[in-house]
Amino acid sequence: MKQSLGLVSLVVRDYDEAIDFYVNKLGFELSDDSAQPEQNKRWVVVTPPGSQAGLLLAQASNERQAAFIGNQAGGRVWLFLDTDDFWRDYERYRAAGVEFVRPPLEQDYGTVAVFRDLYGNQWDLIQRGG
């Protein structure tokens, strides 16, 4: 599966639930999970299959920050997950319980559907080239 994702950081409520969602539901690889005890931090990066880029998961550090999870960037975080087999991945994600908020559409630039992660952020699953 050829997928790409620019290095993006998302604020999450809980590392373990985020890892479960991205690794078990979407098939990302856990590429880094390390503790930094001296700073009381944890460094977690998940990577789409076939990609060199990753998604940095950053835990909310306080209640005010946690309140904005799912409402980042003015209410919508648009993330793009490219695939080389749209229908395979669309059906696999649906079978894993991923919520699609916009059904597949054929656009001039390719096939796209929008799904929501467990924090309410919206993702475009896209196969470019129509």
GIPEHU-V641732 format. One record per pair of residues at least 12 apart in sequence whose C-alpha atoms are under 7 Angstrom apart, sorted by the first residue. I is the first residue (numbers start at 0). J is the second residue. D is the distance in whole Angstrom. If there is no record, write none. Layout:
i:j:d
I:J:D
I:J:D
This chain:
i:j:d
0:48:6
0:49:6
0:82:7
0:83:6
1:48:7
1:49:5
1:50:7
1:82:6
1:83:6
2:47:6
2:48:6
2:49:6
2:50:6
2:80:6
2:81:5
2:82:5
3:47:7
3:50:5
3:52:7
3:80:6
3:81:6
4:52:6
4:53:6
4:79:7
4:80:6
5:52:6
5:53:7
6:52:6
6:53:5
6:54:6
7:54:5
7:55:6
8:54:6
8:55:4
8:56:6
8:57:7
9:55:6
9:56:5
9:57:6
10:56:6
10:57:5
10:58:5
10:59:6
10:68:6
11:56:6
11:57:6
11:58:5
11:59:6
11:68:7
12:58:6
12:59:6
12:65:7
13:58:6
14:58:7
24:92:7
24:95:5
25:92:6
26:47:7
27:45:6
27:46:5
27:47:4
27:48:6
28:45:5
28:46:5
28:47:6
28:48:7
29:44:6
29:45:5
29:46:6
30:44:6
30:45:5
30:46:6
31:43:5
31:44:5
31:45:7
32:44:7
43:55:6
43:56:5
44:56:6
68:118:6
69:118:5
69:119:4
69:120:5
75:120:6
75:121:6
76:120:5
76:121:6
77:121:5
77:122:6
78:121:7
78:122:5
78:123:6
79:122:6
79:123:5
79:124:6
80:122:7
80:123:6
80:124:5
80:125:6
81:124:6
81:125:5
81:126:6
82:125:6
82:126:5
83:126:6
84:126:7
85:125:7
85:126:6
97:114:7
98:114:6
98:115:6
99:113:6
99:114:4
99:115:6
100:113:6
100:114:5
100:115:7
101:113:5
101:114:7
105:129:7
106:129:7
107:129:6
108:127:6
108:128:5
108:129:6
109:125:7
109:126:6
109:127:4
109:128:5
109:129:3
110:125:6
110:126:5
110:127:6
110:129:6
111:123:6
111:124:6
111:125:4
111:126:7
112:124:5
112:125:7
